[in-house]
Amino acid sequence: MKKSNTTYTLMSNPTISYYAIRLDSGKWKGLIYSYDKVSCIPDEDNDIATCKFTFNIEKKPEEYTLRELEDNKELEKELGDILVDLLLESYDESATEDNTTISLA
């Protein structure tokens, strides 16, 4: 089940090795961002993982300042939900019994 209700598009650029993500709906429609550092720490006792991330804003909607977006906890939660969706989707596509690495590239 998806955590995020926001629709988004993965955007590739042949000159760089990572994807940017454009938000296509919701409060921040038009925002383009990329994840910078992502780390997930498993809690094997509870069968969960906690992920931490940083992100870069590539292009912002005109109605927001860069500072408003960078400091917005609601936006950070939404980008975290999208990250979880991407990780789960990638895991579903490549899962094997011995696979513990998920690649977003």
C-alpha positions in Angstrom: 0.0 0.0 0.0 1.4 3.4 -1.0 2.1 5.8 1.8 2.0 8.9 -0.4 -1.2 10.3 -2.1 0.9 12.6 -4.3 1.4 11.7 -7.9 5.0 12.2 -9.1 7.2 11.6 -12.1 10.8 10.3 -12.0 12.9 12.5 -14.3 16.2 11.3 -15.7 19.0 13.4 -17.0 21.6 11.7 -19.2 24.4 13.9 -17.8 23.9 12.9 -14.2 23.6 9.5 -12.5 20.5 10.1 -10.4 16.8 10.8 -10.8 15.0 13.9 -9.9 11.4 13.7 -8.9 8.6 16.1 -10.0 5.5 16.4 -7.9 2.5 16.3 -10.2 -0.3 16.9 -7.7 -0.9 18.2 -4.2 0.2 21.2 -2.3 3.7 21.4 -3.8 2.7 20.6 -7.4 5.6 21.5 -9.7 8.3 21.0 -7.1 11.3 19.1 -8.5 13.7 17.6 -6.0 16.3 14.9 -5.7 17.4 12.8 -2.7 20.9 13.5 -1.5 21.9 11.1 1.3 19.6 8.2 2.2 20.3 5.8 5.0 18.1 3.1 6.5 18.7 1.4 9.8 16.9 -1.9 10.3 15.2 -2.8 13.6 15.2 -6.6 13.2 13.4 -7.1 16.5 10.3 -5.2 15.2 10.8 -6.1 11.5 11.0 -2.4 10.5 13.6 0.1 9.3 14.0 3.8 10.0 15.1 5.9 7.0 16.8 9.3 7.2 17.4 11.4 4.2 18.4 14.8 2.9 17.1 16.3 -0.3 18.0 19.1 -2.8 15.3 21.3 -4.4 16.0 21.5 -8.1 13.1 23.7 -9.0 10.4 25.2 -6.8 6.8 26.5 -7.3 6.8 30.3 -7.5 4.5 30.7 -4.5 7.1 29.3 -2.1 10.5 30.6 -1.1 13.4 28.1 -0.9 13.6 28.6 2.9 9.9 27.8 3.3 10.3 24.5 1.5 13.5 23.5 3.2 12.1 24.1 6.7 8.6 22.6 6.0 8.1 19.4 8.1 4.9 18.5 6.2 6.9 18.6 2.9 9.6 16.5 4.5 7.1 13.9 5.6 5.6 13.8 2.1 9.1 13.3 0.6 9.8 10.6 3.1 6.5 8.8 2.2 7.5 9.0 -1.5 10.9 7.6 -0.6 9.3 4.7 1.1 7.0 4.1 -1.9 10.1 4.1 -4.2 12.0 1.7 -1.9 9.1 -0.7 -1.6 8.4 -0.6 -5.4 12.1 -1.2 -6.1 12.2 -4.1 -3.6 9.0 -5.7 -5.0 10.6 -5.6 -8.5 13.9 -7.1 -7.5 13.3 -9.1 -4.4 15.0 -12.5 -4.0 15.6 -14.5 -0.8 19.2 -13.3 -0.6 18.7 -9.7 -1.8 19.3 -7.1 0.8 20.3 -4.2 -1.4 17.8 -1.9 -3.1 18.9 0.3 -6.0 17.0 3.4 -7.2 19.3 3.9 -10.2 
